[in-house]
Amino acid sequence: MRECLDTGWVSSVGHFVGRFEKAVAAAIGARHAVATVNGTAALHVALMLAGVGRDDEVLVSTLTFIAPVNAIRYVGAWPVFIDARESDWQMDPARVVAFLREDCERRNGRIVNRRTGRRIAAILPVHILGHPVDMDPILAIAAELGLPVIEDATEALGVRYRGRPAGLLGGSSCFSFNGNKLVTTGGGGMFVTDDPAAADRARYLTTQAKDDPIEYVHGAVGYNYRLTNVAGALGVAQMEVLDDYIEVKRRIAAVYDAAFADLPGVSPLRAPDHGFSTSWMYTVRIDPSRFGLDSRELLKALEGLEIQTRPLWQPIHLSPAHRADAPADCPVSEMLYREALSLPCSVGLPEEDQQRVIDEIRKLARSGAGGPRLERGETS
């Protein structure tokens, strides 16, 4: 950071952005990475480069932060919401396959939604909470039907699926370096691809589509999406400790897992057998009938103890911003939204603070709202 500031190049010109791009590409084994101002910008560009346009449709996880669905609307397309799978909370691949086989048909070389008549243009699975989507069934149906797959890996840096890095499974992927991510530049994103032409086009579009290094001539409508050099310098420094941060996150998750193993009504999201998880955001389900409080009551009780937690995102098919876009039946996502709560898990979380979180949750299980209803033989 000091070196960057000393050069005087703190905006979109300077060598640290390029170094950051190379570091991210190397970390996931990709050929090309293009830095952007945030993950949403990367998603917007990825959709454009995949050929998604006005009145197309994109299959997308409904249990996600709103950014990928907003990006779909930025290009004039429409989301088709896919429910989560209860076992791993990720996009349900069986529902993806069922929708494409049962609700779509091939017309004039295109895959079309029978109900709306719109072209299905892409699939956008979102790896949430530092765990991988079960990608193989999605990739198989996408290859069969000729559909591009764009991975939203904004929460999945360092995650692997069947030995392959998240972000290197579909045709392109997007990462985020927001302040709460495993690696941060304060704000920032990355478009990742093995296709040199796509990388060149992404770099062109994210720098206002400027055609000449000197003259202000622009050959297309571009975007002011380029990451700053000072943010790139921060990213270079952060990538140097990526493996250490992953180790800390997994250790925090292991401590929580052990602490809650015998606590009725608390069910952590476990790493799936098919992947390596970073446990970016350690999250549990709260069963009020067994714990004694529901997730929001627990949130408020912990807030009163100066312990910050957060709920999962409202499923996007319920969002006022997108509710009318595509009516959806997504009961698993709605259940997880009601029951899930993310606990403190920053890489800077001291051991004594994590232990206080554990102790207070166990106390609340015994005393909150009359305490949990224990089955015979269970202990709180």
Contacts in CASP RR format, 6 or more apart in sequence:
PFRMAT RR
TARGET T0000
AUTHOR 0000-0000-0000
METHOD contacts of the structure
MODEL  1
MRECLDTGWVSSVGHFVGRFEKAVAAAIGARHAVATVNGTAALHVALMLA
GVGRDDEVLVSTLTFIAPVNAIRYVGAWPVFIDARESDWQMDPARVVAFL
REDCERRNGRIVNRRTGRRIAAILPVHILGHPVDMDPILAIAAELGLPVI
EDATEALGVRYRGRPAGLLGGSSCFSFNGNKLVTTGGGGMFVTDDPAAAD
RARYLTTQAKDDPIEYVHGAVGYNYRLTNVAGALGVAQMEVLDDYIEVKR
RIAAVYDAAFADLPGVSPLRAPDHGFSTSWMYTVRIDPSRFGLDSRELLK
ALEGLEIQTRPLWQPIHLSPAHRADAPADCPVSEMLYREALSLPCSVGLP
EEDQQRVIDEIRKLARSGAGGPRLERGETS
1 230 0 8 1.000
1 233 0 8 1.000
1 234 0 8 1.000
1 237 0 8 1.000
3 233 0 8 1.000
4 10 0 8 1.000
4 16 0 8 1.000
4 229 0 8 1.000
4 230 0 8 1.000
4 232 0 8 1.000
4 233 0 8 1.000
5 230 0 8 1.000
7 14 0 8 1.000
7 229 0 8 1.000
9 229 0 8 1.000
10 228 0 8 1.000
10 229 0 8 1.000
10 230 0 8 1.000
11 228 0 8 1.000
11 229 0 8 1.000
11 230 0 8 1.000
12 207 0 8 1.000
12 226 0 8 1.000
12 227 0 8 1.000
12 228 0 8 1.000
12 229 0 8 1.000
13 229 0 8 1.000
14 229 0 8 1.000
15 229 0 8 1.000
16 229 0 8 1.000
16 230 0 8 1.000
16 232 0 8 1.000
16 233 0 8 1.000
16 235 0 8 1.000
16 236 0 8 1.000
17 35 0 8 1.000
17 226 0 8 1.000
17 227 0 8 1.000
17 228 0 8 1.000
17 229 0 8 1.000
17 231 0 8 1.000
17 232 0 8 1.000
18 35 0 8 1.000
18 232 0 8 1.000
19 232 0 8 1.000
19 236 0 8 1.000
20 35 0 8 1.000
20 185 0 8 1.000
20 227 0 8 1.000
20 232 0 8 1.000
20 233 0 8 1.000
20 235 0 8 1.000
20 236 0 8 1.000
20 239 0 8 1.000
21 32 0 8 1.000
21 33 0 8 1.000
21 34 0 8 1.000
21 35 0 8 1.000
21 190 0 8 1.000
22 33 0 8 1.000
23 235 0 8 1.000
23 236 0 8 1.000
23 239 0 8 1.000
24 30 0 8 1.000
24 33 0 8 1.000
24 35 0 8 1.000
24 157 0 8 1.000
24 175 0 8 1.000
24 190 0 8 1.000
24 192 0 8 1.000
24 239 0 8 1.000
25 31 0 8 1.000
25 32 0 8 1.000
25 33 0 8 1.000
25 192 0 8 1.000
27 157 0 8 1.000
27 158 0 8 1.000
27 165 0 8 1.000
27 239 0 8 1.000
27 242 0 8 1.000
28 157 0 8 1.000
28 158 0 8 1.000
28 165 0 8 1.000
28 166 0 8 1.000
28 167 0 8 1.000
28 168 0 8 1.000
28 192 0 8 1.000
29 165 0 8 1.000
29 168 0 8 1.000
30 167 0 8 1.000
30 168 0 8 1.000
30 173 0 8 1.000
30 192 0 8 1.000
30 193 0 8 1.000
30 194 0 8 1.000
31 193 0 8 1.000
31 194 0 8 1.000
31 195 0 8 1.000
31 196 0 8 1.000
31 199 0 8 1.000
32 192 0 8 1.000
32 193 0 8 1.000
32 194 0 8 1.000
32 195 0 8 1.000
32 196 0 8 1.000
32 198 0 8 1.000
32 199 0 8 1.000
33 190 0 8 1.000
33 191 0 8 1.000
33 192 0 8 1.000
33 199 0 8 1.000
34 42 0 8 1.000
34 45 0 8 1.000
34 190 0 8 1.000
34 191 0 8 1.000
34 192 0 8 1.000
34 199 0 8 1.000
34 202 0 8 1.000
34 203 0 8 1.000
34 206 0 8 1.000
35 188 0 8 1.000
35 189 0 8 1.000
35 190 0 8 1.000
35 226 0 8 1.000
35 227 0 8 1.000
35 232 0 8 1.000
36 42 0 8 1.000
36 45 0 8 1.000
36 188 0 8 1.000
36 189 0 8 1.000
36 190 0 8 1.000
36 191 0 8 1.000
36 206 0 8 1.000
36 225 0 8 1.000
36 226 0 8 1.000
36 227 0 8 1.000
37 187 0 8 1.000
37 188 0 8 1.000
37 189 0 8 1.000
37 224 0 8 1.000
37 225 0 8 1.000
37 226 0 8 1.000
37 227 0 8 1.000
37 228 0 8 1.000
38 176 0 8 1.000
38 178 0 8 1.000
38 187 0 8 1.000
38 188 0 8 1.000
38 189 0 8 1.000
39 67 0 8 1.000
39 154 0 8 1.000
39 174 0 8 1.000
39 175 0 8 1.000
39 176 0 8 1.000
39 177 0 8 1.000
39 178 0 8 1.000
39 188 0 8 1.000
39 189 0 8 1.000
39 190 0 8 1.000
40 67 0 8 1.000
40 70 0 8 1.000
40 71 0 8 1.000
41 189 0 8 1.000
41 206 0 8 1.000
41 223 0 8 1.000
41 225 0 8 1.000
42 174 0 8 1.000
42 175 0 8 1.000
42 176 0 8 1.000
42 189 0 8 1.000
42 190 0 8 1.000
42 191 0 8 1.000
42 225 0 8 1.000
43 67 0 8 1.000
43 68 0 8 1.000
43 71 0 8 1.000
43 124 0 8 1.000
43 150 0 8 1.000
43 152 0 8 1.000
43 174 0 8 1.000
44 71 0 8 1.000
44 74 0 8 1.000
44 75 0 8 1.000
44 223 0 8 1.000
44 225 0 8 1.000
45 191 0 8 1.000
45 202 0 8 1.000
45 205 0 8 1.000
45 206 0 8 1.000
45 223 0 8 1.000
45 225 0 8 1.000
46 71 0 8 1.000
46 150 0 8 1.000
46 172 0 8 1.000
46 173 0 8 1.000
46 174 0 8 1.000
46 191 0 8 1.000
46 202 0 8 1.000
47 53 0 8 1.000
47 58 0 8 1.000
47 71 0 8 1.000
47 72 0 8 1.000
47 74 0 8 1.000
47 75 0 8 1.000
47 77 0 8 1.000
47 122 0 8 1.000
47 124 0 8 1.000
47 150 0 8 1.000
48 75 0 8 1.000
48 205 0 8 1.000
49 172 0 8 1.000
49 191 0 8 1.000
49 193 0 8 1.000
49 198 0 8 1.000
49 201 0 8 1.000
49 202 0 8 1.000
50 121 0 8 1.000
50 122 0 8 1.000
50 148 0 8 1.000
50 150 0 8 1.000
50 172 0 8 1.000
51 121 0 8 1.000
51 122 0 8 1.000
51 148 0 8 1.000
52 58 0 8 1.000
52 72 0 8 1.000
52 75 0 8 1.000
52 77 0 8 1.000
52 121 0 8 1.000
52 122 0 8 1.000
53 75 0 8 1.000
53 76 0 8 1.000
53 77 0 8 1.000
53 121 0 8 1.000
54 75 0 8 1.000
54 76 0 8 1.000
54 77 0 8 1.000
55 76 0 8 1.000
55 77 0 8 1.000
55 78 0 8 1.000
55 118 0 8 1.000
55 119 0 8 1.000
56 75 0 8 1.000
56 76 0 8 1.000
56 77 0 8 1.000
56 78 0 8 1.000
56 118 0 8 1.000
56 119 0 8 1.000
56 120 0 8 1.000
56 121 0 8 1.000
56 122 0 8 1.000
57 77 0 8 1.000
57 78 0 8 1.000
57 79 0 8 1.000
57 80 0 8 1.000
57 113 0 8 1.000
57 116 0 8 1.000
57 118 0 8 1.000
57 119 0 8 1.000
57 120 0 8 1.000
57 121 0 8 1.000
57 326 0 8 1.000
58 72 0 8 1.000
58 77 0 8 1.000
58 78 0 8 1.000
58 79 0 8 1.000
58 80 0 8 1.000
58 120 0 8 1.000
58 121 0 8 1.000
58 122 0 8 1.000
58 123 0 8 1.000
58 124 0 8 1.000
59 79 0 8 1.000
59 80 0 8 1.000
59 82 0 8 1.000
59 96 0 8 1.000
59 99 0 8 1.000
59 100 0 8 1.000
59 120 0 8 1.000
59 122 0 8 1.000
59 123 0 8 1.000
59 124 0 8 1.000
60 68 0 8 1.000
60 69 0 8 1.000
60 72 0 8 1.000
60 79 0 8 1.000
60 80 0 8 1.000
60 81 0 8 1.000
60 82 0 8 1.000
60 123 0 8 1.000
60 124 0 8 1.000
60 125 0 8 1.000
60 126 0 8 1.000
60 316 0 8 1.000
61 68 0 8 1.000
61 81 0 8 1.000
61 82 0 8 1.000
61 84 0 8 1.000
61 90 0 8 1.000
61 91 0 8 1.000
61 124 0 8 1.000
61 125 0 8 1.000
61 126 0 8 1.000
61 128 0 8 1.000
61 133 0 8 1.000
61 152 0 8 1.000
62 81 0 8 1.000
62 82 0 8 1.000
62 83 0 8 1.000
62 84 0 8 1.000
62 315 0 8 1.000
62 316 0 8 1.000
62 317 0 8 1.000
62 328 0 8 1.000
62 330 0 8 1.000
62 333 0 8 1.000
63 83 0 8 1.000
63 84 0 8 1.000
63 89 0 8 1.000
63 91 0 8 1.000
63 126 0 8 1.000
63 128 0 8 1.000
63 312 0 8 1.000
63 313 0 8 1.000
63 315 0 8 1.000
63 330 0 8 1.000
63 332 0 8 1.000
63 333 0 8 1.000
63 336 0 8 1.000
63 337 0 8 1.000
64 126 0 8 1.000
64 128 0 8 1.000
64 152 0 8 1.000
64 313 0 8 1.000
64 316 0 8 1.000
65 126 0 8 1.000
65 154 0 8 1.000
65 313 0 8 1.000
66 313 0 8 1.000
66 316 0 8 1.000
66 319 0 8 1.000
66 321 0 8 1.000
66 322 0 8 1.000
67 152 0 8 1.000
67 154 0 8 1.000
68 124 0 8 1.000
68 126 0 8 1.000
68 152 0 8 1.000
69 79 0 8 1.000
69 316 0 8 1.000
69 319 0 8 1.000
69 322 0 8 1.000
69 325 0 8 1.000
70 321 0 8 1.000
72 78 0 8 1.000
72 79 0 8 1.000
72 124 0 8 1.000
73 79 0 8 1.000
73 322 0 8 1.000
73 325 0 8 1.000
77 121 0 8 1.000
78 116 0 8 1.000
78 118 0 8 1.000
78 325 0 8 1.000
78 326 0 8 1.000
79 316 0 8 1.000
79 322 0 8 1.000
79 325 0 8 1.000
79 326 0 8 1.000
80 99 0 8 1.000
80 113 0 8 1.000
80 120 0 8 1.000
80 326 0 8 1.000
80 328 0 8 1.000
81 315 0 8 1.000
81 316 0 8 1.000
81 317 0 8 1.000
81 326 0 8 1.000
81 328 0 8 1.000
81 330 0 8 1.000
82 91 0 8 1.000
82 92 0 8 1.000
82 95 0 8 1.000
82 96 0 8 1.000
82 99 0 8 1.000
82 330 0 8 1.000
83 92 0 8 1.000
83 95 0 8 1.000
83 328 0 8 1.000
83 329 0 8 1.000
83 330 0 8 1.000
83 331 0 8 1.000
83 332 0 8 1.000
83 333 0 8 1.000
84 90 0 8 1.000
84 91 0 8 1.000
84 92 0 8 1.000
84 330 0 8 1.000
84 332 0 8 1.000
84 333 0 8 1.000
84 336 0 8 1.000
85 91 0 8 1.000
85 92 0 8 1.000
85 93 0 8 1.000
85 94 0 8 1.000
85 134 0 8 1.000
85 332 0 8 1.000
86 332 0 8 1.000
86 335 0 8 1.000
86 336 0 8 1.000
87 272 0 8 1.000
88 131 0 8 1.000
88 134 0 8 1.000
88 269 0 8 1.000
88 272 0 8 1.000
89 128 0 8 1.000
89 129 0 8 1.000
89 131 0 8 1.000
89 269 0 8 1.000
89 336 0 8 1.000
89 340 0 8 1.000
90 125 0 8 1.000
90 126 0 8 1.000
90 127 0 8 1.000
90 128 0 8 1.000
90 131 0 8 1.000
90 132 0 8 1.000
90 133 0 8 1.000
90 134 0 8 1.000
91 125 0 8 1.000
91 126 0 8 1.000
91 133 0 8 1.000
91 138 0 8 1.000
92 332 0 8 1.000
93 133 0 8 1.000
93 134 0 8 1.000
93 135 0 8 1.000
93 136 0 8 1.000
93 137 0 8 1.000
93 138 0 8 1.000
94 137 0 8 1.000
96 123 0 8 1.000
96 125 0 8 1.000
96 137 0 8 1.000
96 138 0 8 1.000
96 141 0 8 1.000
97 137 0 8 1.000
97 138 0 8 1.000
97 141 0 8 1.000
100 111 0 8 1.000
100 120 0 8 1.000
100 141 0 8 1.000
100 145 0 8 1.000
100 147 0 8 1.000
101 141 0 8 1.000
103 113 0 8 1.000
103 114 0 8 1.000
103 115 0 8 1.000
104 111 0 8 1.000
104 112 0 8 1.000
104 113 0 8 1.000
104 114 0 8 1.000
104 120 0 8 1.000
105 111 0 8 1.000
105 112 0 8 1.000
105 114 0 8 1.000
106 112 0 8 1.000
106 145 0 8 1.000
110 119 0 8 1.000
110 120 0 8 1.000
111 119 0 8 1.000
111 120 0 8 1.000
111 145 0 8 1.000
111 146 0 8 1.000
111 147 0 8 1.000
112 118 0 8 1.000
112 119 0 8 1.000
112 120 0 8 1.000
113 119 0 8 1.000
113 120 0 8 1.000
120 145 0 8 1.000
120 147 0 8 1.000
121 147 0 8 1.000
121 148 0 8 1.000
122 147 0 8 1.000
122 148 0 8 1.000
122 149 0 8 1.000
122 150 0 8 1.000
123 138 0 8 1.000
123 142 0 8 1.000
123 147 0 8 1.000
123 148 0 8 1.000
123 149 0 8 1.000
123 150 0 8 1.000
124 149 0 8 1.000
124 150 0 8 1.000
124 151 0 8 1.000
124 152 0 8 1.000
125 133 0 8 1.000
125 135 0 8 1.000
125 138 0 8 1.000
125 149 0 8 1.000
125 151 0 8 1.000
125 152 0 8 1.000
126 133 0 8 1.000
126 152 0 8 1.000
126 154 0 8 1.000
126 155 0 8 1.000
127 133 0 8 1.000
127 151 0 8 1.000
127 152 0 8 1.000
127 153 0 8 1.000
127 155 0 8 1.000
127 156 0 8 1.000
127 159 0 8 1.000
127 166 0 8 1.000
128 155 0 8 1.000
129 155 0 8 1.000
129 269 0 8 1.000
129 279 0 8 1.000
129 280 0 8 1.000
129 281 0 8 1.000
129 283 0 8 1.000
129 342 0 8 1.000
130 155 0 8 1.000
130 156 0 8 1.000
130 159 0 8 1.000
130 277 0 8 1.000
130 278 0 8 1.000
130 279 0 8 1.000
130 280 0 8 1.000
130 281 0 8 1.000
131 156 0 8 1.000
131 159 0 8 1.000
131 269 0 8 1.000
131 271 0 8 1.000
131 272 0 8 1.000
131 275 0 8 1.000
131 277 0 8 1.000
131 279 0 8 1.000
132 156 0 8 1.000
132 159 0 8 1.000
132 160 0 8 1.000
132 161 0 8 1.000
132 166 0 8 1.000
132 272 0 8 1.000
132 274 0 8 1.000
132 275 0 8 1.000
132 276 0 8 1.000
132 277 0 8 1.000
133 151 0 8 1.000
133 161 0 8 1.000
134 161 0 8 1.000
134 272 0 8 1.000
134 274 0 8 1.000
135 151 0 8 1.000
135 161 0 8 1.000
135 169 0 8 1.000
135 170 0 8 1.000
136 162 0 8 1.000
138 149 0 8 1.000
139 149 0 8 1.000
139 169 0 8 1.000
139 170 0 8 1.000
141 147 0 8 1.000
142 148 0 8 1.000
142 149 0 8 1.000
142 170 0 8 1.000
148 170 0 8 1.000
148 171 0 8 1.000
148 172 0 8 1.000
149 169 0 8 1.000
149 170 0 8 1.000
149 171 0 8 1.000
150 170 0 8 1.000
150 171 0 8 1.000
150 172 0 8 1.000
150 173 0 8 1.000
150 174 0 8 1.000
151 166 0 8 1.000
151 167 0 8 1.000
151 169 0 8 1.000
151 170 0 8 1.000
151 171 0 8 1.000
151 172 0 8 1.000
151 173 0 8 1.000
151 174 0 8 1.000
152 173 0 8 1.000
152 174 0 8 1.000
153 159 0 8 1.000
153 166 0 8 1.000
153 167 0 8 1.000
153 173 0 8 1.000
153 174 0 8 1.000
153 175 0 8 1.000
153 192 0 8 1.000
154 174 0 8 1.000
154 175 0 8 1.000
154 176 0 8 1.000
154 178 0 8 1.000
154 181 0 8 1.000
154 189 0 8 1.000
155 176 0 8 1.000
155 181 0 8 1.000
155 280 0 8 1.000
155 281 0 8 1.000
156 166 0 8 1.000
156 167 0 8 1.000
156 175 0 8 1.000
156 278 0 8 1.000
156 280 0 8 1.000
157 166 0 8 1.000
157 175 0 8 1.000
157 181 0 8 1.000
157 182 0 8 1.000
157 183 0 8 1.000
157 242 0 8 1.000
157 278 0 8 1.000
158 165 0 8 1.000
158 166 0 8 1.000
158 182 0 8 1.000
158 242 0 8 1.000
158 246 0 8 1.000
158 276 0 8 1.000
158 278 0 8 1.000
159 165 0 8 1.000
159 166 0 8 1.000
159 275 0 8 1.000
159 276 0 8 1.000
159 277 0 8 1.000
159 278 0 8 1.000
160 166 0 8 1.000
160 275 0 8 1.000
160 276 0 8 1.000
161 169 0 8 1.000
161 274 0 8 1.000
161 275 0 8 1.000
162 274 0 8 1.000
162 275 0 8 1.000
163 275 0 8 1.000
163 276 0 8 1.000
166 173 0 8 1.000
167 173 0 8 1.000
167 175 0 8 1.000
167 192 0 8 1.000
168 192 0 8 1.000
168 194 0 8 1.000
171 193 0 8 1.000
171 194 0 8 1.000
171 195 0 8 1.000
172 191 0 8 1.000
172 192 0 8 1.000
172 193 0 8 1.000
172 195 0 8 1.000
172 198 0 8 1.000
173 191 0 8 1.000
173 192 0 8 1.000
173 193 0 8 1.000
174 189 0 8 1.000
174 190 0 8 1.000
174 191 0 8 1.000
174 192 0 8 1.000
175 189 0 8 1.000
175 190 0 8 1.000
175 192 0 8 1.000
176 187 0 8 1.000
176 188 0 8 1.000
176 189 0 8 1.000
176 190 0 8 1.000
177 183 0 8 1.000
177 184 0 8 1.000
177 185 0 8 1.000
177 186 0 8 1.000
177 187 0 8 1.000
177 188 0 8 1.000
177 189 0 8 1.000
177 190 0 8 1.000
177 231 0 8 1.000
177 235 0 8 1.000
177 238 0 8 1.000
178 184 0 8 1.000
178 186 0 8 1.000
178 187 0 8 1.000
178 188 0 8 1.000
179 186 0 8 1.000
179 187 0 8 1.000
181 280 0 8 1.000
182 242 0 8 1.000
182 245 0 8 1.000
182 246 0 8 1.000
182 249 0 8 1.000
182 278 0 8 1.000
182 280 0 8 1.000
182 347 0 8 1.000
183 235 0 8 1.000
183 238 0 8 1.000
183 239 0 8 1.000
183 242 0 8 1.000
183 245 0 8 1.000
184 234 0 8 1.000
184 235 0 8 1.000
184 238 0 8 1.000
185 227 0 8 1.000
185 231 0 8 1.000
185 232 0 8 1.000
185 234 0 8 1.000
185 235 0 8 1.000
185 238 0 8 1.000
186 231 0 8 1.000
186 234 0 8 1.000
187 231 0 8 1.000
188 227 0 8 1.000
188 231 0 8 1.000
189 227 0 8 1.000
191 199 0 8 1.000
191 202 0 8 1.000
191 206 0 8 1.000
193 199 0 8 1.000
193 202 0 8 1.000
204 210 0 8 1.000
204 220 0 8 1.000
204 222 0 8 1.000
205 220 0 8 1.000
205 222 0 8 1.000
205 223 0 8 1.000
205 225 0 8 1.000
206 222 0 8 1.000
206 223 0 8 1.000
206 225 0 8 1.000
206 226 0 8 1.000
207 222 0 8 1.000
207 225 0 8 1.000
207 226 0 8 1.000
208 218 0 8 1.000
208 222 0 8 1.000
208 223 0 8 1.000
208 224 0 8 1.000
209 218 0 8 1.000
209 219 0 8 1.000
209 220 0 8 1.000
209 221 0 8 1.000
209 222 0 8 1.000
209 223 0 8 1.000
210 216 0 8 1.000
210 217 0 8 1.000
210 218 0 8 1.000
211 217 0 8 1.000
211 218 0 8 1.000
211 219 0 8 1.000
245 347 0 8 1.000
246 278 0 8 1.000
248 347 0 8 1.000
248 348 0 8 1.000
249 278 0 8 1.000
249 279 0 8 1.000
249 280 0 8 1.000
249 282 0 8 1.000
249 345 0 8 1.000
249 347 0 8 1.000
250 277 0 8 1.000
250 278 0 8 1.000
250 279 0 8 1.000
252 279 0 8 1.000
252 282 0 8 1.000
252 345 0 8 1.000
252 349 0 8 1.000
252 354 0 8 1.000
253 268 0 8 1.000
253 277 0 8 1.000
253 279 0 8 1.000
253 282 0 8 1.000
253 345 0 8 1.000
255 351 0 8 1.000
255 354 0 8 1.000
255 358 0 8 1.000
256 268 0 8 1.000
256 282 0 8 1.000
256 284 0 8 1.000
256 343 0 8 1.000
256 345 0 8 1.000
256 354 0 8 1.000
256 358 0 8 1.000
257 268 0 8 1.000
257 270 0 8 1.000
259 358 0 8 1.000
259 362 0 8 1.000
260 266 0 8 1.000
260 268 0 8 1.000
260 284 0 8 1.000
260 358 0 8 1.000
260 361 0 8 1.000
262 379 0 8 1.000
263 291 0 8 1.000
263 361 0 8 1.000
263 362 0 8 1.000
263 365 0 8 1.000
263 380 0 8 1.000
264 287 0 8 1.000
264 290 0 8 1.000
264 291 0 8 1.000
264 365 0 8 1.000
264 372 0 8 1.000
264 374 0 8 1.000
264 375 0 8 1.000
264 378 0 8 1.000
264 380 0 8 1.000
265 285 0 8 1.000
265 286 0 8 1.000
265 287 0 8 1.000
265 289 0 8 1.000
265 290 0 8 1.000
265 291 0 8 1.000
265 365 0 8 1.000
265 372 0 8 1.000
266 284 0 8 1.000
266 285 0 8 1.000
266 286 0 8 1.000
266 287 0 8 1.000
266 291 0 8 1.000
266 361 0 8 1.000
266 365 0 8 1.000
267 284 0 8 1.000
267 285 0 8 1.000
267 287 0 8 1.000
268 282 0 8 1.000
268 283 0 8 1.000
268 284 0 8 1.000
268 285 0 8 1.000
269 282 0 8 1.000
269 283 0 8 1.000
269 284 0 8 1.000
269 285 0 8 1.000
269 340 0 8 1.000
271 277 0 8 1.000
271 279 0 8 1.000
279 345 0 8 1.000
280 345 0 8 1.000
281 342 0 8 1.000
281 345 0 8 1.000
282 342 0 8 1.000
282 343 0 8 1.000
282 345 0 8 1.000
283 312 0 8 1.000
283 340 0 8 1.000
283 341 0 8 1.000
283 342 0 8 1.000
283 343 0 8 1.000
284 340 0 8 1.000
284 341 0 8 1.000
284 343 0 8 1.000
285 295 0 8 1.000
285 336 0 8 1.000
285 339 0 8 1.000
285 340 0 8 1.000
285 341 0 8 1.000
286 293 0 8 1.000
286 294 0 8 1.000
286 295 0 8 1.000
286 298 0 8 1.000
286 339 0 8 1.000
286 340 0 8 1.000
286 341 0 8 1.000
287 339 0 8 1.000
288 294 0 8 1.000
288 295 0 8 1.000
288 297 0 8 1.000
288 369 0 8 1.000
289 372 0 8 1.000
289 373 0 8 1.000
290 372 0 8 1.000
290 373 0 8 1.000
290 374 0 8 1.000
290 375 0 8 1.000
291 298 0 8 1.000
291 365 0 8 1.000
291 371 0 8 1.000
291 372 0 8 1.000
292 365 0 8 1.000
292 368 0 8 1.000
292 369 0 8 1.000
292 370 0 8 1.000
292 371 0 8 1.000
292 372 0 8 1.000
292 373 0 8 1.000
293 301 0 8 1.000
293 364 0 8 1.000
293 365 0 8 1.000
293 368 0 8 1.000
293 369 0 8 1.000
294 338 0 8 1.000
294 339 0 8 1.000
295 311 0 8 1.000
295 338 0 8 1.000
295 339 0 8 1.000
295 340 0 8 1.000
295 341 0 8 1.000
296 311 0 8 1.000
297 369 0 8 1.000
298 309 0 8 1.000
298 341 0 8 1.000
298 361 0 8 1.000
298 364 0 8 1.000
299 309 0 8 1.000
299 310 0 8 1.000
299 311 0 8 1.000
299 341 0 8 1.000
301 364 0 8 1.000
301 368 0 8 1.000
302 308 0 8 1.000
302 309 0 8 1.000
302 357 0 8 1.000
302 360 0 8 1.000
302 361 0 8 1.000
302 364 0 8 1.000
303 309 0 8 1.000
305 360 0 8 1.000
307 344 0 8 1.000
307 356 0 8 1.000
307 357 0 8 1.000
307 360 0 8 1.000
308 344 0 8 1.000
309 341 0 8 1.000
309 342 0 8 1.000
309 343 0 8 1.000
309 344 0 8 1.000
310 341 0 8 1.000
310 342 0 8 1.000
311 337 0 8 1.000
311 340 0 8 1.000
311 341 0 8 1.000
311 342 0 8 1.000
312 336 0 8 1.000
312 337 0 8 1.000
312 340 0 8 1.000
312 341 0 8 1.000
312 342 0 8 1.000
313 337 0 8 1.000
314 337 0 8 1.000
315 330 0 8 1.000
315 333 0 8 1.000
315 334 0 8 1.000
315 337 0 8 1.000
316 322 0 8 1.000
317 323 0 8 1.000
317 326 0 8 1.000
317 327 0 8 1.000
317 328 0 8 1.000
317 330 0 8 1.000
317 333 0 8 1.000
318 334 0 8 1.000
318 337 0 8 1.000
343 357 0 8 1.000
343 361 0 8 1.000
344 353 0 8 1.000
344 354 0 8 1.000
344 357 0 8 1.000
362 380 0 8 1.000
365 371 0 8 1.000
365 372 0 8 1.000
365 380 0 8 1.000
366 372 0 8 1.000
366 380 0 8 1.000
371 380 0 8 1.000
372 380 0 8 1.000
374 380 0 8 1.000
END
